[in-house]
């Protein structure tokens, strides 16, 4: 899929540029495309290197959280919920432990730990699958929850915003929480409707009701504030929550007798290696999209959507954030490149820059997740997994747009 997207950017850009040269007489379009290639290759390299320190910091903190027992605590907290949402899995089966550990790792932003746990969960669920070539109900629900990107700590988004000059990189924290909650709830409702899952179970209602009540309280509180107060207080809440988590991780490590400093150094090394490792991917996608933009192809698409928005009297500022939204279900690195491009073109603190950041944190790369996890257990018939995943994506993207208007006007 990523190969098709990458090739599409170059071929469509060349076709549009040829049209503009031959029929419109635009003699500068090809030179602008070549300039964009070299400029964005340099930009991608500089961004990746600049991320080294930020990723080293946060991955060091996450390594402390991983070893201090927070995944285990989240696992214990989530296990009663998943045992009811997936009644086909017997009580005490190892699959439930792997599922909750995967979700807990995703919630804390521990991507490297989450993927192996997720594959292990799929393998364990596969042992219960009466039709090995066809996705089971628990496998589908598990993957839809994964694709809806349940996350409490969107560290990489903060890192990119800091690198690209955001005055307050974490000001999108609460909007992302709200958008990812809507995405997850939308996906859960879609799967529950297809699989006839009983969401009226007392334990399920207690979990969903508690989370919904918390978010409803936040919405009620912030809706009573004016724009300036909302930004100031949401920023303060974001800082308190994030720093509180950092201190909690370190305190838990101290209580357990762990060497927090050595754990931080170990994670920081991984963070720096991650920053170096993304250079080729970021160069590939930023250059491809830069050529696509320089050719005028992106303008044709966005102008069409803008015309429709103007025709129906809809505020059209969300359109500049659409490239990230459209790319997100297909490619994580592609969506990341779209987010960076949007922040570079419009500013990290612009409406479009913030919207792209919230969209990036609202959902996961649906088709990539489906391909990796189903491929790991040789499932060929995925049934309603893709449809429910896309429904979750749509819910998250719509929520991201609405909540960005609400917080950043």
Buried (B, 14 or more C-beta within 10 A) or exposed (E): EBEEBBEEBBEBBBEBBEBBBEEEEBEEBBEBBEEBBEBBBEBBBEBBBBBBBBBBBBBBBBBBBBBBBBBEEBBEEBBBBBBBBBBBBEEEBBBBBBBBBBBBBBBBBBBBBBBEBBBBBBBBBBEBBEEEEEBBBBBBBBBBBBBBBBBBBBBBBBBBBBBBEBEBBBBBBBBBBBBBBBBBBBBBBBBBEBBEBEEEBEEBEEBBEEEEEEBEEBBEEBEEEEEEEBBBBBBEBBBEBBEEBBEBBBEBBEEEEBEBEEBBEBBBBBBBBBBEEBBEBBBBBBBBBBBBBBBBBBEEBBEEBBEEBEEEEEEBBBBBBBBBBBBBBBBBBBBBBBBBBBBBBBBBBBBBBBBBBBBBBBBBBBBBBBEBBBEBBEBEEBBBBBBBBBBBBBBBBBBBBBBBBBBBE
